[in-house]
């Protein structure tokens, strides 16, 4: 068994502390739904009914429930035990079809899943993999679980988010404006602080070689702002809809696609 690192302990405790409030803070927010709709559209195209998908960093289970409702069997993992509890409660309250199996497990420990479990694809949404310091290790473990040609869909925070820079510069907060630019920062949720990494696109692609090849990149939140601008979105829902339409136009443009809040990466098992 691979030892759980202090980073995993810290991240787990941090997300434990916000698990009950997380859906209200992000999942059910206007911005959260706007950004998630882009990811779901791509996930629906890549993971057909009848497939088995491994989800890393499942959080409160919103994405697992969506995939399960489409006939996908999901094995959902998260380092936070409280997040897994919230996901399980969601299934009890909301019901829904399909199959979801939950594990309290960090991304770095995929090898600890039952040896007979193999998958038709893998998925991780909204920056869970930004808490991983060594993506190449995750790639190696994940490769053992996927068949050749299997799709992988990861949504990760970008290194340079123009919205974030402009927002905090307007508040004269240069520290937050450029917090991602050096590639690593310390985040705090509740009383816990943990490291967050912001790899460049070519670095992520290189980390997943030679097991995976990059098929496409889609910007998520280029014009749609980060979730901490939710108060603005609530005051200006029509402007948020315009931002969504603008994102749909520019989300595949080179350079622009990695200047938003997130980048959605479609990789394929070689």
C-alpha positions as CSV (number, residue, x, y, z in Angstrom):
1,X,0.0,0.0,0.0
2,X,1.3,3.5,-0.9
3,X,1.5,5.8,2.0
4,X,-0.9,8.8,2.0
5,X,1.2,11.9,1.8
6,X,0.8,15.0,4.0
7,X,-0.5,16.9,0.9
8,X,-3.3,14.3,0.6
9,X,-4.0,14.6,4.4
10,X,-4.2,18.4,4.2
11,X,-6.3,18.4,1.0
12,X,-8.6,15.8,2.5
13,X,-9.1,17.8,5.7
14,X,-9.6,21.0,3.7
15,X,-12.4,19.6,1.6
16,X,-13.9,17.8,4.5
17,X,-14.4,21.2,6.1
18,X,-16.4,22.6,3.2
19,X,-18.2,19.4,2.0
20,X,-21.6,20.3,3.4
21,X,-21.5,23.8,2.0
22,X,-19.8,23.0,-1.3
23,X,-22.9,22.6,-3.5
24,X,-24.3,25.9,-2.3
25,X,-20.9,27.7,-2.9
26,X,-20.2,26.2,-6.4
27,X,-22.3,23.3,-7.7
28,X,-25.6,25.1,-7.6
29,X,-24.2,28.6,-8.4
30,X,-24.9,30.3,-11.8
31,X,-21.2,30.3,-12.7
32,X,-20.8,26.7,-11.5
33,X,-23.6,25.5,-13.7
34,X,-22.4,27.6,-16.7
35,X,-18.9,26.1,-16.5
36,X,-20.1,22.6,-15.8
37,X,-22.4,22.5,-18.8
38,X,-19.4,22.8,-21.1
39,X,-17.8,19.8,-19.4
40,X,-21.0,17.7,-19.4
41,X,-21.5,18.3,-23.1
42,X,-18.0,16.8,-23.8
43,X,-18.4,14.0,-21.3
44,X,-21.7,13.0,-22.8
45,X,-20.0,12.7,-26.2
46,X,-17.1,10.6,-24.9
47,X,-18.7,8.3,-22.4
48,X,-21.6,6.3,-24.0
49,X,-24.2,4.3,-22.1
50,X,-22.9,1.0,-21.0
51,X,-19.3,2.2,-20.5
52,X,-17.4,2.0,-17.2
53,X,-15.8,5.2,-16.1
54,X,-13.3,5.9,-13.3
55,X,-13.9,9.4,-11.8
56,X,-11.1,11.0,-9.8
57,X,-11.8,13.8,-7.3
58,X,-15.6,13.2,-7.5
59,X,-16.4,15.8,-4.8
60,X,-20.1,15.8,-3.9
61,X,-21.0,13.5,-6.8
62,X,-22.7,15.9,-9.2
63,X,-20.8,14.6,-12.2
64,X,-21.1,10.9,-11.2
65,X,-24.9,11.4,-10.9
66,X,-25.0,13.0,-14.4
67,X,-23.0,10.1,-16.0
68,X,-25.0,7.5,-14.1
69,X,-28.3,9.0,-15.4
70,X,-27.0,8.4,-18.9
71,X,-26.3,4.7,-18.3
72,X,-22.6,5.0,-17.4
73,X,-21.3,2.9,-14.6
74,X,-19.1,5.1,-12.4
75,X,-16.4,4.3,-9.9
76,X,-16.1,7.6,-8.1
77,X,-13.0,8.4,-5.9
78,X,-12.1,11.4,-3.7
79,X,-9.5,12.1,-1.0
80,X,-12.2,13.7,1.2
81,X,-14.3,11.2,3.3
82,X,-16.9,14.0,3.9
83,X,-17.2,14.7,0.2
84,X,-17.8,11.0,-0.4
85,X,-20.5,11.0,2.3
86,X,-22.2,14.0,0.6
87,X,-22.1,12.1,-2.7
88,X,-23.6,9.0,-1.2
89,X,-26.4,11.0,0.5
90,X,-27.1,12.7,-2.9
91,X,-27.7,9.3,-4.4
92,X,-30.1,8.3,-1.5
93,X,-32.0,11.6,-1.7
94,X,-32.1,12.1,-5.5
95,X,-32.2,8.5,-6.5
96,X,-31.5,8.2,-10.2
97,X,-30.6,5.4,-12.5
98,X,-27.3,3.8,-13.3
99,X,-24.5,2.5,-11.0
100,X,-22.1,4.5,-8.9
101,X,-19.5,3.0,-6.6
102,X,-17.6,5.3,-4.1
103,X,-14.1,5.1,-2.7
104,X,-12.2,7.4,-0.3
105,X,-9.0,7.4,-2.3
106,X,-6.6,10.1,-3.6
107,X,-5.7,10.2,-7.3
108,X,-2.2,9.1,-6.5
109,X,-3.5,5.7,-5.2
110,X,-5.4,4.3,-8.1
111,X,-3.4,1.1,-7.8
112,X,-5.3,0.4,-4.6
113,X,-8.6,-0.2,-6.4
114,X,-9.5,-3.9,-6.7
115,X,-7.1,-5.5,-9.2
116,X,-9.9,-6.8,-11.4
117,X,-11.4,-3.3,-12.1
118,X,-10.8,-2.0,-15.6
119,X,-12.5,1.0,-17.2
120,X,-13.6,2.3,-20.6
121,X,-12.6,5.9,-19.7
122,X,-11.5,8.3,-16.9
123,X,-12.8,11.7,-15.8
124,X,-11.8,14.4,-13.4
125,X,-13.6,17.7,-13.1
126,X,-12.8,21.2,-11.8
127,X,-9.2,21.2,-10.6
128,X,-9.0,18.0,-8.6
129,X,-5.8,17.1,-10.4
130,X,-4.3,20.5,-9.6
131,X,-3.8,19.1,-6.1
132,X,-1.4,16.5,-7.5
133,X,2.3,17.3,-7.6
134,X,3.4,14.4,-9.9
135,X,0.9,13.8,-12.7
136,X,3.2,11.3,-14.4
137,X,2.7,8.9,-11.5
138,X,-1.1,9.2,-11.9
139,X,-0.7,8.7,-15.6
140,X,1.2,5.4,-15.1
141,X,-1.3,4.0,-12.6
142,X,-4.2,5.1,-14.8
143,X,-2.8,3.5,-17.9
144,X,-2.9,0.1,-16.2
145,X,-6.7,0.5,-15.8
146,X,-7.7,1.6,-19.3
147,X,-7.9,-0.2,-22.6
148,X,-6.2,1.2,-25.7
149,X,-8.2,4.0,-27.2
150,X,-10.0,4.8,-24.0
151,X,-10.9,8.5,-23.6
152,X,-9.8,10.5,-20.6
153,X,-11.4,13.9,-19.8
154,X,-9.7,16.2,-17.3
155,X,-10.8,19.8,-16.3
156,X,-7.9,21.6,-14.7
157,X,-7.2,25.1,-13.6
158,X,-5.0,27.1,-15.9
159,X,-1.7,28.8,-15.2
160,X,-2.9,32.2,-16.5
161,X,-6.5,33.2,-15.9
162,X,-7.1,36.7,-17.4
163,X,-10.4,37.1,-15.6
164,X,-8.6,36.5,-12.2
165,X,-5.8,38.9,-13.0
166,X,-8.1,41.7,-14.1
167,X,-10.5,41.1,-11.2
168,X,-7.9,41.3,-8.4
169,X,-5.8,44.1,-10.1
170,X,-9.0,46.2,-10.0
171,X,-9.0,45.6,-6.3
172,X,-5.2,46.4,-6.1
173,X,-4.5,42.9,-4.9
174,X,-1.5,41.9,-6.9
175,X,-0.7,38.8,-4.8
176,X,-4.0,37.2,-5.7
177,X,-4.0,38.6,-9.3
178,X,-0.8,36.6,-10.1
179,X,-1.0,33.8,-7.6
180,X,-1.2,31.1,-10.3
181,X,1.6,32.5,-12.4
182,X,4.6,30.9,-10.6
183,X,3.0,27.5,-11.0
184,X,2.2,26.7,-7.4
185,X,0.3,28.4,-4.6
186,X,-1.1,27.7,-1.2
187,X,-4.9,27.5,-0.9
188,X,-6.9,27.6,2.3
189,X,-10.3,26.0,2.9
190,X,-11.5,26.4,6.5
191,X,-8.5,26.0,8.8
192,X,-6.5,23.8,6.4
193,X,-3.9,25.0,3.8
194,X,-2.6,22.8,1.0
195,X,-0.6,23.2,-2.2
196,X,-2.3,23.8,-5.6
197,X,-0.3,23.3,-8.8
198,X,-0.9,25.1,-12.1
199,X,1.0,23.2,-14.9
200,X,1.2,24.5,-18.4
201,X,-0.6,22.6,-21.1
202,X,2.6,21.2,-22.6
203,X,3.7,20.0,-19.2
204,X,0.4,18.1,-18.6
205,X,0.7,16.5,-22.1
206,X,4.3,15.5,-21.4
207,X,3.4,14.1,-18.0
208,X,0.9,11.7,-19.6
209,X,3.2,10.5,-22.3
210,X,3.9,7.8,-23.5
211,X,0.6,6.2,-22.2
212,X,-1.7,8.9,-23.5
213,X,-1.9,11.4,-26.4
214,X,-3.7,14.7,-26.3
215,X,-6.7,14.9,-28.6
216,X,-8.2,18.3,-27.9
217,X,-8.2,21.3,-25.5
218,X,-11.3,23.4,-24.7
219,X,-11.3,26.6,-22.7
220,X,-13.8,26.6,-19.8
221,X,-14.4,30.0,-18.3
222,X,-12.6,32.3,-20.8
223,X,-15.4,34.9,-20.7
224,X,-17.5,33.2,-18.0
225,X,-15.8,34.4,-14.7
226,X,-14.4,32.3,-11.8
227,X,-16.9,31.2,-9.2
228,X,-15.9,33.9,-6.7
229,X,-17.5,36.4,-9.0
230,X,-20.9,34.8,-8.3
231,X,-22.4,38.0,-6.8
232,X,-21.7,39.8,-10.2
233,X,-23.4,36.9,-12.1
234,X,-26.5,37.1,-9.9
235,X,-26.8,40.8,-10.5
236,X,-26.2,40.5,-14.3
237,X,-27.6,37.1,-15.5
238,X,-28.0,38.4,-19.0
239,X,-24.3,39.4,-19.2
240,X,-23.4,35.9,-17.9
241,X,-25.4,34.4,-20.8
242,X,-23.5,36.6,-23.2
243,X,-20.2,35.4,-21.6
244,X,-21.4,31.8,-22.2
245,X,-22.1,32.5,-25.9
246,X,-18.7,34.2,-26.2
247,X,-17.0,31.1,-24.6
248,X,-18.7,28.9,-27.2
249,X,-17.0,30.9,-30.0
250,X,-13.5,31.2,-28.6
251,X,-13.1,28.0,-26.5
252,X,-11.1,26.1,-29.1
253,X,-8.9,29.0,-30.2
254,X,-5.1,28.4,-29.7
255,X,-3.7,30.5,-26.8
256,X,-7.1,31.8,-25.8
257,X,-8.3,28.4,-24.8
258,X,-5.7,28.3,-21.9
259,X,-6.4,31.8,-20.6
260,X,-9.7,31.1,-18.9
261,X,-10.4,29.7,-15.5
262,X,-10.0,26.1,-16.6
263,X,-8.8,24.0,-19.5
264,X,-10.7,20.8,-20.5
265,X,-8.3,18.2,-21.8
266,X,-9.3,15.2,-23.9
267,X,-6.6,12.6,-23.9
268,X,-6.6,9.0,-25.3
269,X,-5.0,5.9,-24.0
270,X,-2.4,4.8,-26.6
